[in-house]
Amino acid sequence: MTQAQPAPNPTTANFTAYDVAEHLRTPEEMAAYLDAWLEEAPDDVAGLARALGDIARAKGMSQVARDSGLSRESLYRALSAEGNPSFATVLKVTKALGLRLHAKASAPES
């Protein structure tokens, strides 16, 4: 007589962590990702920093550091969940990523 195998427990399943940087392959995808952050959460400064960090990791943090004139360590720190990059850093990083920030008039609040 064989013993029945226990049913898999969903709380002990092995999952792979999702990393958005692995899916940002083209400048258009990177720009769309940043635009989505700016559109959906315009007041989330930490989220915007993380989004720039995701894009920088997709492009290669060392390359972005060289292109921006910033150290790799300071980029990781500034673009982390706890980071608080200066606007000058944001501008240097977006330029190094080949991206531009755009302004548009917001809809009047009712």
N, CA, C and O atoms as CSV, one atom per row, in Angstrom:
chain,resi,resn,atom,element,x,y,z
A,1,MET,N,N,0.838,-1.160,0.000
A,1,MET,CA,C,0.000,0.000,0.000
A,1,MET,C,C,0.892,1.236,0.000
A,1,MET,O,O,1.846,1.315,0.774
A,2,THR,N,N,0.585,2.204,-0.869
A,2,THR,CA,C,1.384,3.426,-0.942
A,2,THR,C,C,0.736,4.518,-0.114
A,2,THR,O,O,-0.483,4.577,0.039
A,3,GLN,N,N,1.574,5.362,0.402
A,3,GLN,CA,C,1.088,6.469,1.200
A,3,GLN,C,C,0.691,7.625,0.281
A,3,GLN,O,O,1.374,7.893,-0.707
A,4,ALA,N,N,-0.388,8.296,0.597
A,4,ALA,CA,C,-0.828,9.450,-0.191
A,4,ALA,C,C,0.114,10.620,0.048
A,4,ALA,O,O,0.541,10.879,1.174
A,5,GLN,N,N,0.424,11.312,-1.023
A,5,GLN,CA,C,1.281,12.499,-0.915
A,5,GLN,C,C,0.444,13.657,-0.394
A,5,GLN,O,O,-0.702,13.830,-0.809
A,6,PRO,N,N,1.004,14.449,0.508
A,6,PRO,CA,C,0.244,15.598,1.008
A,6,PRO,C,C,0.030,16.619,-0.110
A,6,PRO,O,O,0.866,16.770,-1.002
A,7,ALA,N,N,-1.079,17.297,-0.044
A,7,ALA,CA,C,-1.373,18.349,-1.033
A,7,ALA,C,C,-0.365,19.480,-0.865
A,7,ALA,O,O,0.049,19.790,0.253
A,8,PRO,N,N,0.031,20.102,-1.987
A,8,PRO,CA,C,0.984,21.209,-1.867
A,8,PRO,C,C,0.378,22.345,-1.039
A,8,PRO,O,O,-0.808,22.654,-1.154
A,9,ASN,N,N,1.191,22.935,-0.232
A,9,ASN,CA,C,0.773,24.046,0.608
A,9,ASN,C,C,1.147,25.347,-0.110
A,9,ASN,O,O,2.331,25.600,-0.331
A,10,PRO,N,N,0.168,26.173,-0.478
A,10,PRO,CA,C,0.478,27.388,-1.229
A,10,PRO,C,C,1.366,28.364,-0.468
A,10,PRO,O,O,2.015,29.207,-1.086
A,11,THR,N,N,1.409,28.271,0.847
A,11,THR,CA,C,2.252,29.196,1.600
A,11,THR,C,C,3.719,28.792,1.572
A,11,THR,O,O,4.585,29.581,1.949
A,12,THR,N,N,4.007,27.570,1.129
A,12,THR,CA,C,5.399,27.141,1.064
A,12,THR,C,C,5.879,27.000,-0.373
A,12,THR,O,O,6.955,26.453,-0.616
A,13,ALA,N,N,5.094,27.487,-1.323
A,13,ALA,CA,C,5.492,27.393,-2.728
A,13,ALA,C,C,6.706,28.281,-2.980
A,13,ALA,O,O,6.893,29.308,-2.327
A,14,ASN,N,N,7.519,27.863,-3.935
A,14,ASN,CA,C,8.690,28.655,-4.311
A,14,ASN,C,C,8.317,29.610,-5.435
A,14,ASN,O,O,7.838,29.193,-6.490
A,15,PHE,N,N,8.540,30.879,-5.197
A,15,PHE,CA,C,8.257,31.888,-6.196
A,15,PHE,C,C,9.544,32.608,-6.561
A,15,PHE,O,O,10.446,32.754,-5.736
A,16,THR,N,N,9.616,33.050,-7.786
A,16,THR,CA,C,10.744,33.840,-8.228
A,16,THR,C,C,10.378,35.310,-8.081
A,16,THR,O,O,9.282,35.722,-8.460
A,17,ALA,N,N,11.284,36.089,-7.540
A,17,ALA,CA,C,11.027,37.520,-7.373
A,17,ALA,C,C,10.928,38.182,-8.741
A,17,ALA,O,O,11.713,37.895,-9.645
A,18,TYR,N,N,9.956,39.069,-8.877
A,18,TYR,CA,C,9.763,39.809,-10.121
A,18,TYR,C,C,10.674,41.026,-10.108
A,18,TYR,O,O,10.700,41.780,-9.136
A,19,ASP,N,N,11.417,41.214,-11.184
A,19,ASP,CA,C,12.286,42.370,-11.313
A,19,ASP,C,C,11.931,43.089,-12.604
A,19,ASP,O,O,12.222,42.601,-13.696
A,20,VAL,N,N,11.301,44.250,-12.476
A,20,VAL,CA,C,10.843,44.994,-13.651
A,20,VAL,C,C,12.014,45.361,-14.562
A,20,VAL,O,O,11.834,45.482,-15.773
A,21,ALA,N,N,13.200,45.537,-14.003
A,21,ALA,CA,C,14.364,45.921,-14.813
A,21,ALA,C,C,14.662,44.891,-15.902
A,21,ALA,O,O,15.220,45.233,-16.944
A,22,GLU,N,N,14.296,43.644,-15.664
A,22,GLU,CA,C,14.524,42.602,-16.666
A,22,GLU,C,C,13.613,42.745,-17.877
A,22,GLU,O,O,13.851,42.127,-18.914
A,23,HIS,N,N,12.556,43.571,-17.744
A,23,HIS,CA,C,11.572,43.709,-18.815
A,23,HIS,C,C,11.635,45.061,-19.515
A,23,HIS,O,O,10.833,45.343,-20.406
A,24,LEU,N,N,12.581,45.886,-19.114
A,24,LEU,CA,C,12.760,47.195,-19.742
A,24,LEU,C,C,13.927,47.078,-20.724
A,24,LEU,O,O,15.086,47.270,-20.355
A,25,ARG,N,N,13.607,46.764,-21.960
A,25,ARG,CA,C,14.659,46.459,-22.932
A,25,ARG,C,C,14.962,47.601,-23.897
A,25,ARG,O,O,16.095,47.736,-24.359
A,26,THR,N,N,13.973,48.413,-24.203
A,26,THR,CA,C,14.163,49.457,-25.208
A,26,THR,C,C,13.956,50.832,-24.570
A,26,THR,O,O,13.310,50.947,-23.528
A,27,PRO,N,N,14.504,51.867,-25.196
A,27,PRO,CA,C,14.265,53.221,-24.679
A,27,PRO,C,C,12.774,53.562,-24.616
A,27,PRO,O,O,12.343,54.287,-23.719
A,28,GLU,N,N,11.996,53.049,-25.549
A,28,GLU,CA,C,10.558,53.302,-25.546
A,28,GLU,C,C,9.884,52.661,-24.333
A,28,GLU,O,O,9.015,53.271,-23.710
A,29,GLU,N,N,10.284,51.434,-23.996
A,29,GLU,CA,C,9.727,50.771,-22.816
A,29,GLU,C,C,10.131,51.512,-21.542
A,29,GLU,O,O,9.332,51.647,-20.616
A,30,MET,N,N,11.371,51.988,-21.501
A,30,MET,CA,C,11.850,52.726,-20.341
A,30,MET,C,C,11.071,54.035,-20.182
A,30,MET,O,O,10.663,54.395,-19.078
A,31,ALA,N,N,10.872,54.734,-21.291
A,31,ALA,CA,C,10.127,56.000,-21.254
A,31,ALA,C,C,8.675,55.756,-20.848
A,31,ALA,O,O,8.122,56.523,-20.061
A,32,ALA,N,N,8.059,54.717,-21.365
A,32,ALA,CA,C,6.668,54.407,-21.021
A,32,ALA,C,C,6.544,54.072,-19.534
A,32,ALA,O,O,5.573,54.467,-18.890
A,33,TYR,N,N,7.505,53.359,-18.996
A,33,TYR,CA,C,7.501,52.998,-17.577
A,33,TYR,C,C,7.596,54.256,-16.712
A,33,TYR,O,O,6.849,54.408,-15.746
A,34,LEU,N,N,8.512,55.152,-17.062
A,34,LEU,CA,C,8.659,56.390,-16.300
A,34,LEU,C,C,7.407,57.254,-16.441
A,34,LEU,O,O,6.939,57.827,-15.458
A,35,ASP,N,N,6.867,57.353,-17.643
A,35,ASP,CA,C,5.628,58.114,-17.853
A,35,ASP,C,C,4.487,57.555,-17.013
A,35,ASP,O,O,3.699,58.314,-16.449
A,36,ALA,N,N,4.398,56.237,-16.928
A,36,ALA,CA,C,3.335,55.622,-16.127
A,36,ALA,C,C,3.466,56.033,-14.656
A,36,ALA,O,O,2.469,56.341,-14.003
A,37,TRP,N,N,4.698,56.037,-14.141
A,37,TRP,CA,C,4.911,56.466,-12.760
A,37,TRP,C,C,4.499,57.926,-12.587
A,37,TRP,O,O,3.810,58.272,-11.627
A,38,LEU,N,N,4.921,58.771,-13.512
A,38,LEU,CA,C,4.605,60.191,-13.404
A,38,LEU,C,C,3.108,60.440,-13.503
A,38,LEU,O,O,2.581,61.339,-12.847
A,39,GLU,N,N,2.421,59.648,-14.319
A,39,GLU,CA,C,0.974,59.809,-14.509
A,39,GLU,C,C,0.173,59.253,-13.335
A,39,GLU,O,O,-0.755,59.898,-12.847
A,40,GLU,N,N,0.534,58.065,-12.889
A,40,GLU,CA,C,-0.262,57.363,-11.879
A,40,GLU,C,C,0.045,57.803,-10.449
A,40,GLU,O,O,-0.839,57.776,-9.592
A,41,ALA,N,N,1.268,58.200,-10.187
A,41,ALA,CA,C,1.650,58.563,-8.816
A,41,ALA,C,C,2.549,59.797,-8.838
A,41,ALA,O,O,3.709,59.721,-8.434
A,42,PRO,N,N,2.028,60.931,-9.304
A,42,PRO,CA,C,2.872,62.112,-9.469
A,42,PRO,C,C,3.439,62.663,-8.159
A,42,PRO,O,O,4.428,63.396,-8.182
A,43,ASP,N,N,2.838,62.325,-7.028
A,43,ASP,CA,C,3.312,62.827,-5.739
A,43,ASP,C,C,4.216,61.833,-5.015
A,43,ASP,O,O,4.701,62.126,-3.922
A,44,ASP,N,N,4.446,60.681,-5.601
A,44,ASP,CA,C,5.240,59.634,-4.957
A,44,ASP,C,C,6.713,59.799,-5.344
A,44,ASP,O,O,7.190,59.178,-6.295
A,45,VAL,N,N,7.416,60.636,-4.600
A,45,VAL,CA,C,8.814,60.930,-4.900
A,45,VAL,C,C,9.674,59.673,-4.768
A,45,VAL,O,O,10.546,59.425,-5.600
A,46,ALA,N,N,9.430,58.888,-3.729
A,46,ALA,CA,C,10.196,57.654,-3.537
A,46,ALA,C,C,9.930,56.672,-4.675
A,46,ALA,O,O,10.844,55.984,-5.130
A,47,GLY,N,N,8.679,56.607,-5.136
A,47,GLY,CA,C,8.343,55.727,-6.253
A,47,GLY,C,C,9.031,56.156,-7.535
A,47,GLY,O,O,9.506,55.320,-8.304
A,48,LEU,N,N,9.084,57.450,-7.761
A,48,LEU,CA,C,9.776,57.963,-8.943
A,48,LEU,C,C,11.260,57.635,-8.878
A,48,LEU,O,O,11.855,57.251,-9.885
A,49,ALA,N,N,11.858,57.783,-7.711
A,49,ALA,CA,C,13.276,57.436,-7.554
A,49,ALA,C,C,13.497,55.950,-7.828
A,49,ALA,O,O,14.459,55.574,-8.497
A,50,ARG,N,N,12.596,55.103,-7.304
A,50,ARG,CA,C,12.716,53.655,-7.560
A,50,ARG,C,C,12.547,53.346,-9.042
A,50,ARG,O,O,13.251,52.494,-9.584
A,51,ALA,N,N,11.604,54.044,-9.708
A,51,ALA,CA,C,11.402,53.821,-11.141
A,51,ALA,C,C,12.665,54.175,-11.918
A,51,ALA,O,O,13.068,53.436,-12.816
A,52,LEU,N,N,13.288,55.296,-11.582
A,52,LEU,CA,C,14.553,55.661,-12.230
A,52,LEU,C,C,15.630,54.619,-11.926
A,52,LEU,O,O,16.452,54.295,-12.783
A,53,GLY,N,N,15.615,54.099,-10.692
A,53,GLY,CA,C,16.564,53.043,-10.322
A,53,GLY,C,C,16.330,51.770,-11.122
A,53,GLY,O,O,17.287,51.118,-11.543
A,54,ASP,N,N,15.069,51.409,-11.336
A,54,ASP,CA,C,14.743,50.230,-12.151
A,54,ASP,C,C,15.279,50.406,-13.577
A,54,ASP,O,O,15.871,49.491,-14.150
A,55,ILE,N,N,15.063,51.587,-14.128
A,55,ILE,CA,C,15.513,51.857,-15.499
A,55,ILE,C,C,17.035,51.858,-15.553
A,55,ILE,O,O,17.626,51.327,-16.493
A,56,ALA,N,N,17.670,52.451,-14.549
A,56,ALA,CA,C,19.135,52.486,-14.511
A,56,ALA,C,C,19.707,51.075,-14.419
A,56,ALA,O,O,20.708,50.771,-15.068
A,57,ARG,N,N,19.078,50.208,-13.617
A,57,ARG,CA,C,19.549,48.819,-13.535
A,57,ARG,C,C,19.363,48.099,-14.859
A,57,ARG,O,O,20.193,47.278,-15.249
A,58,ALA,N,N,18.261,48.410,-15.557
A,58,ALA,CA,C,18.016,47.780,-16.862
A,58,ALA,C,C,19.077,48.190,-17.866
A,58,ALA,O,O,19.512,47.379,-18.683
A,59,LYS,N,N,19.490,49.433,-17.806
A,59,LYS,CA,C,20.501,49.936,-18.742
A,59,LYS,C,C,21.909,49.551,-18.306
A,59,LYS,O,O,22.810,49.420,-19.133
A,60,GLY,N,N,22.087,49.372,-17.018
A,60,GLY,CA,C,23.398,49.059,-16.452
A,60,GLY,C,C,23.839,50.201,-15.559
A,60,GLY,O,O,24.194,51.276,-16.042
A,61,MET,N,N,23.815,49.968,-14.254
A,61,MET,CA,C,24.102,51.032,-13.296
A,61,MET,C,C,25.492,51.623,-13.489
A,61,MET,O,O,25.671,52.830,-13.329
A,62,SER,N,N,26.471,50.807,-13.825
A,62,SER,CA,C,27.831,51.330,-14.036
A,62,SER,C,C,27.869,52.290,-15.215
A,62,SER,O,O,28.518,53.335,-15.154
A,63,GLN,N,N,27.169,51.931,-16.291
A,63,GLN,CA,C,27.129,52.795,-17.472
A,63,GLN,C,C,26.412,54.106,-17.154
A,63,GLN,O,O,26.867,55.176,-17.558
A,64,VAL,N,N,25.304,54.028,-16.439
A,64,VAL,CA,C,24.556,55.228,-16.065
A,64,VAL,C,C,25.418,56.109,-15.159
A,64,VAL,O,O,25.403,57.333,-15.293
A,65,ALA,N,N,26.160,55.503,-14.246
A,65,ALA,CA,C,27.047,56.270,-13.367
A,65,ALA,C,C,28.088,57.025,-14.194
A,65,ALA,O,O,28.314,58.216,-13.981
A,66,ARG,N,N,28.715,56.328,-15.132
A,66,ARG,CA,C,29.715,56.995,-15.993
A,66,ARG,C,C,29.082,58.133,-16.780
A,66,ARG,O,O,29.625,59.237,-16.831
A,67,ASP,N,N,27.933,57.863,-17.394
A,67,ASP,CA,C,27.278,58.858,-18.244
A,67,ASP,C,C,26.750,60.058,-17.461
A,67,ASP,O,O,26.641,61.157,-18.006
A,68,SER,N,N,26.423,59.851,-16.186
A,68,SER,CA,C,25.871,60.941,-15.382
A,68,SER,C,C,26.941,61.686,-14.590
A,68,SER,O,O,26.698,62.782,-14.084
A,69,GLY,N,N,28.127,61.083,-14.486
A,69,GLY,CA,C,29.184,61.706,-13.699
A,69,GLY,C,C,29.019,61.491,-12.204
A,69,GLY,O,O,29.639,62.190,-11.402
A,70,LEU,N,N,28.189,60.533,-11.825
A,70,LEU,CA,C,27.958,60.220,-10.424
A,70,LEU,C,C,28.559,58.858,-10.107
A,70,LEU,O,O,28.772,58.046,-11.007
A,71,SER,N,N,28.829,58.609,-8.844
A,71,SER,CA,C,29.363,57.297,-8.479
A,71,SER,C,C,28.236,56.269,-8.479
A,71,SER,O,O,27.074,56.597,-8.237
A,72,ARG,N,N,28.598,55.041,-8.749
A,72,ARG,CA,C,27.622,53.957,-8.777
A,72,ARG,C,C,26.968,53.796,-7.408
A,72,ARG,O,O,25.760,53.581,-7.311
A,73,GLU,N,N,27.765,53.900,-6.359
A,73,GLU,CA,C,27.243,53.751,-5.003
A,73,GLU,C,C,26.226,54.846,-4.674
A,73,GLU,O,O,25.185,54.574,-4.077
A,74,SER,N,N,26.534,56.086,-5.068
A,74,SER,CA,C,25.596,57.165,-4.771
A,74,SER,C,C,24.310,57.014,-5.580
A,74,SER,O,O,23.236,57.395,-5.114
A,75,LEU,N,N,24.411,56.459,-6.791
A,75,LEU,CA,C,23.206,56.202,-7.587
A,75,LEU,C,C,22.335,55.155,-6.923
A,75,LEU,O,O,21.127,55.347,-6.786
A,76,TYR,N,N,22.937,54.044,-6.508
A,76,TYR,CA,C,22.159,53.010,-5.818
A,76,TYR,C,C,21.462,53.598,-4.593
A,76,TYR,O,O,20.292,53.309,-4.341
A,77,ARG,N,N,22.176,54.417,-3.838
A,77,ARG,CA,C,21.622,55.016,-2.624
A,77,ARG,C,C,20.484,55.988,-2.971
A,77,ARG,O,O,19.408,55.923,-2.377
A,78,ALA,N,N,20.724,56.882,-3.928
A,78,ALA,CA,C,19.732,57.900,-4.287
A,78,ALA,C,C,18.484,57.308,-4.919
A,78,ALA,O,O,17.383,57.824,-4.730
A,79,LEU,N,N,18.654,56.216,-5.676
A,79,LEU,CA,C,17.539,55.639,-6.429
A,79,LEU,C,C,16.930,54.419,-5.743
A,79,LEU,O,O,16.234,53.627,-6.376
A,80,SER,N,N,17.192,54.276,-4.464
A,80,SER,CA,C,16.614,53.169,-3.696
A,80,SER,C,C,15.283,53.606,-3.104
A,80,SER,O,O,14.884,54.764,-3.225
A,81,ALA,N,N,14.610,52.673,-2.469
A,81,ALA,CA,C,13.323,52.974,-1.830
A,81,ALA,C,C,13.476,54.022,-0.733
A,81,ALA,O,O,12.543,54.782,-0.472
A,82,GLU,N,N,14.636,54.072,-0.090
A,82,GLU,CA,C,14.881,55.045,0.978
A,82,GLU,C,C,15.567,56.304,0.445
A,82,GLU,O,O,15.791,57.253,1.197
A,83,GLY,N,N,15.895,56.316,-0.822
A,83,GLY,CA,C,16.633,57.442,-1.397
A,83,GLY,C,C,15.793,58.694,-1.519
A,83,GLY,O,O,14.563,58.645,-1.538
A,84,ASN,N,N,16.476,59.804,-1.600
A,84,ASN,CA,C,15.820,61.088,-1.782
A,84,ASN,C,C,16.724,61.924,-2.697
A,84,ASN,O,O,17.400,62.843,-2.237
A,85,PRO,N,N,16.731,61.599,-3.991
A,85,PRO,CA,C,17.673,62.273,-4.885
A,85,PRO,C,C,17.324,63.747,-5.072
A,85,PRO,O,O,16.155,64.133,-5.068
A,86,SER,N,N,18.354,64.546,-5.234
A,86,SER,CA,C,18.117,65.953,-5.543
A,86,SER,C,C,17.579,66.044,-6.969
A,86,SER,O,O,17.706,65.109,-7.759
A,87,PHE,N,N,16.980,67.185,-7.276
A,87,PHE,CA,C,16.468,67.363,-8.635
A,87,PHE,C,C,17.618,67.347,-9.634
A,87,PHE,O,O,17.451,66.874,-10.758
A,88,ALA,N,N,18.771,67.853,-9.244
A,88,ALA,CA,C,19.949,67.821,-10.117
A,88,ALA,C,C,20.332,66.383,-10.440
A,88,ALA,O,O,20.697,66.078,-11.575
A,89,THR,N,N,20.253,65.495,-9.449
A,89,THR,CA,C,20.556,64.082,-9.686
A,89,THR,C,C,19.533,63.472,-10.627
A,89,THR,O,O,19.894,62.723,-11.535
A,90,VAL,N,N,18.256,63.784,-10.420
A,90,VAL,CA,C,17.206,63.264,-11.300
A,90,VAL,C,C,17.471,63.700,-12.745
A,90,VAL,O,O,17.357,62.896,-13.670
A,91,LEU,N,N,17.823,64.966,-12.932
A,91,LEU,CA,C,18.102,65.462,-14.287
A,91,LEU,C,C,19.327,64.781,-14.902
A,91,LEU,O,O,19.310,64.431,-16.082
A,92,LYS,N,N,20.388,64.590,-14.116
A,92,LYS,CA,C,21.586,63.907,-14.625
A,92,LYS,C,C,21.270,62.468,-15.017
A,92,LYS,O,O,21.722,61.982,-16.054
A,93,VAL,N,N,20.490,61.795,-14.180
A,93,VAL,CA,C,20.154,60.391,-14.442
A,93,VAL,C,C,19.263,60.273,-15.672
A,93,VAL,O,O,19.503,59.419,-16.526
A,94,THR,N,N,18.241,61.112,-15.776
A,94,THR,CA,C,17.363,61.008,-16.946
A,94,THR,C,C,18.138,61.288,-18.228
A,94,THR,O,O,17.902,60.642,-19.248
A,95,LYS,N,N,19.055,62.239,-18.184
A,95,LYS,CA,C,19.879,62.520,-19.367
A,95,LYS,C,C,20.763,61.316,-19.690
A,95,LYS,O,O,20.873,60.922,-20.851
A,96,ALA,N,N,21.390,60.733,-18.674
A,96,ALA,CA,C,22.246,59.562,-18.876
A,96,ALA,C,C,21.453,58.372,-19.418
A,96,ALA,O,O,21.997,57.540,-20.144
A,97,LEU,N,N,20.169,58.293,-19.063
A,97,LEU,CA,C,19.311,57.206,-19.543
A,97,LEU,C,C,18.780,57.470,-20.944
A,97,LEU,O,O,18.157,56.599,-21.550
A,98,GLY,N,N,19.027,58.671,-21.458
A,98,GLY,CA,C,18.503,59.012,-22.775
A,98,GLY,C,C,17.029,59.354,-22.733
A,98,GLY,O,O,16.319,59.190,-23.725
A,99,LEU,N,N,16.561,59.833,-21.573
A,99,LEU,CA,C,15.159,60.178,-21.390
A,99,LEU,C,C,15.026,61.671,-21.130
A,99,LEU,O,O,15.991,62.337,-20.753
A,100,ARG,N,N,13.830,62.182,-21.333
A,100,ARG,CA,C,13.514,63.575,-21.021
A,100,ARG,C,C,12.252,63.617,-20.193
A,100,ARG,O,O,11.331,62.824,-20.390
A,101,LEU,N,N,12.223,64.548,-19.271
A,101,LEU,CA,C,10.996,64.804,-18.523
A,101,LEU,C,C,10.201,65.834,-19.307
A,101,LEU,O,O,10.766,66.790,-19.837
A,102,HIS,N,N,8.909,65.641,-19.378
A,102,HIS,CA,C,8.031,66.558,-20.100
A,102,HIS,C,C,6.990,67.113,-19.141
A,102,HIS,O,O,6.582,66.454,-18.184
A,103,ALA,N,N,6.573,68.329,-19.420
A,103,ALA,CA,C,5.506,68.937,-18.634
A,103,ALA,C,C,4.268,69.068,-19.503
A,103,ALA,O,O,4.353,69.320,-20.704
A,104,LYS,N,N,3.117,68.892,-18.872
A,104,LYS,CA,C,1.855,69.133,-19.567
A,104,LYS,C,C,0.892,69.708,-18.548
A,104,LYS,O,O,1.007,69.457,-17.348
A,105,ALA,N,N,-0.048,70.474,-19.039
A,105,ALA,CA,C,-1.031,71.067,-18.140
A,105,ALA,C,C,-1.889,69.970,-17.538
A,105,ALA,O,O,-2.306,69.034,-18.220
A,106,SER,N,N,-2.139,70.106,-16.256
A,106,SER,CA,C,-2.988,69.109,-15.600
A,106,SER,C,C,-4.448,69.519,-15.755
A,106,SER,O,O,-4.778,70.687,-15.962
A,107,ALA,N,N,-5.293,68.522,-15.646
A,107,ALA,CA,C,-6.734,68.781,-15.726
A,107,ALA,C,C,-7.154,69.538,-14.476
A,107,ALA,O,O,-6.666,69.250,-13.383
A,108,PRO,N,N,-8.047,70.494,-14.625
A,108,PRO,CA,C,-8.513,71.226,-13.432
A,108,PRO,C,C,-9.201,70.268,-12.468
A,108,PRO,O,O,-9.946,69.374,-12.870
A,109,GLU,N,N,-8.932,70.480,-11.198
A,109,GLU,CA,C,-9.565,69.645,-10.176
A,109,GLU,C,C,-10.979,70.153,-9.941
A,109,GLU,O,O,-11.215,71.360,-9.906
A,110,SER,N,N,-11.907,69.239,-9.782
A,110,SER,CA,C,-13.292,69.665,-9.553
A,110,SER,C,C,-13.720,69.420,-8.139
A,110,SER,O,O,-14.857,69.722,-7.778
